[in-house]
Structures are given as C-alpha cells and as structure tokens.
C-alpha cells in the first residue's frame, strides 16, 4: 500500500476531503519542500502506535530505575530480543 504524498499548500486546500478520507482509513504524508512534515493517519492506527511497548536501551534504563536486583535478567532479555532482529547484525558481547 502506497501512502500518498501531498504538499502543504494542496493539503490546506483539500483539508476537509483529506480528513474524511483519513476517517475512512486512508493515510497521507504532508511534505514541505519535498520533506515529510506531517502524517495523517486514522485514529485507530495512531492509538495502536501509542500502545506499543518500549524496547531497547531506553526501556532497559527505565527498568533500572525501580528494579536493580533484576538487571542481569533484564539485560539477558534485551540481548535475546536484539539477536532476533534481522535488519542489522547483533551486538558482539565480549
């Protein structure tokens, strides 16, 4: 599915139409000078993205705030999850 890219001026002229189409499930990217500046997405999609759990180093740092006694277990979980990612090689642990 290709998301339609629309310039800012055109989006301003067609805002009511775009809002209605987004309400029916379509998505758009608004661009300014060729660079994406805003994504118009259906509310349910935005809500799904808000509720995705945090992973990675920031999540680990947050976990440390209240649970120093489980650092080793938390780190093992993060390393295991990272090793399953296929878009880049896993970290080398020495």
C-alpha positions in Angstrom: 0.0 0.0 0.0 1.5 3.3 -1.1 0.8 6.4 1.1 0.0 9.4 -1.0 2.4 12.4 -0.5 0.8 15.9 -0.7 2.3 19.3 -0.5 1.4 21.6 2.4 -0.5 24.2 0.2 -2.5 21.4 -1.5 -3.3 19.8 1.9 -4.6 23.1 3.2 -6.9 23.5 0.2 -8.1 19.9 0.5 -8.1 19.5 4.3 -11.8 18.6 4.6 -11.6 16.0 1.9 -8.4 14.6 3.4 -9.9 14.4 6.9 -12.9 12.5 5.6 -10.6 10.1 3.7 -8.5 9.5 6.8 -11.6 8.8 8.7 -12.3 6.0 6.2 -8.9 4.5 6.8 -6.6 6.2 4.3 -3.2 7.7 5.2 -1.3 10.7 3.8 2.1 12.3 4.3 2.2 16.0 4.0 5.5 17.3 2.6 7.2 20.7 2.7 9.9 21.3 0.1 9.9 17.5 -0.5 10.5 16.6 3.1 7.8 14.8 5.2 6.5 17.1 8.0 3.1 15.5 9.0 1.5 12.1 8.7 -2.3 12.0 8.6 -3.3 8.6 9.8 -6.6 7.1 11.1 -7.1 7.5 14.8 -7.1 3.7 15.4 -3.7 3.4 13.8 -2.3 6.3 15.9 -3.7 4.6 19.0 -2.0 1.3 18.1 1.3 3.0 17.8 0.9 4.8 21.2 0.5 1.4 22.9 3.5 -0.4 21.5 5.8 -1.4 24.3 9.2 0.3 24.5 12.2 -1.9 23.7 15.9 -1.3 23.6 18.3 0.7 25.7 15.8 3.3 26.8 13.4 0.6 28.1 16.4 -1.0 29.9 17.3 2.3 31.5 13.7 2.7 32.7 13.7 -0.8 34.1 16.7 0.0 36.1 15.0 2.8 37.9 13.0 0.5 40.2 14.5 -2.9 39.9 18.3 -3.0 40.3 18.0 -6.6 41.6 16.9 -7.9 38.1 19.5 -6.2 36.0 21.1 -9.4 34.8 17.7 -10.9 33.8 16.6 -7.7 32.0 19.8 -7.5 30.1 19.5 -11.1 29.0 16.0 -10.5 27.7 17.2 -7.4 25.7 20.2 -9.2 24.3 18.0 -12.2 23.3 15.4 -9.9 21.6 18.2 -8.0 19.8 19.7 -11.2 18.4 16.4 -11.9 16.7 16.5 -8.7 14.7 17.3 -9.3 11.1 17.9 -5.7 9.8 21.3 -5.4 11.3 23.8 -7.7 12.9 23.5 -8.5 16.6 26.0 -6.8 19.0 29.2 -8.7 19.8 29.4 -9.4 23.5 32.9 -9.8 24.8 
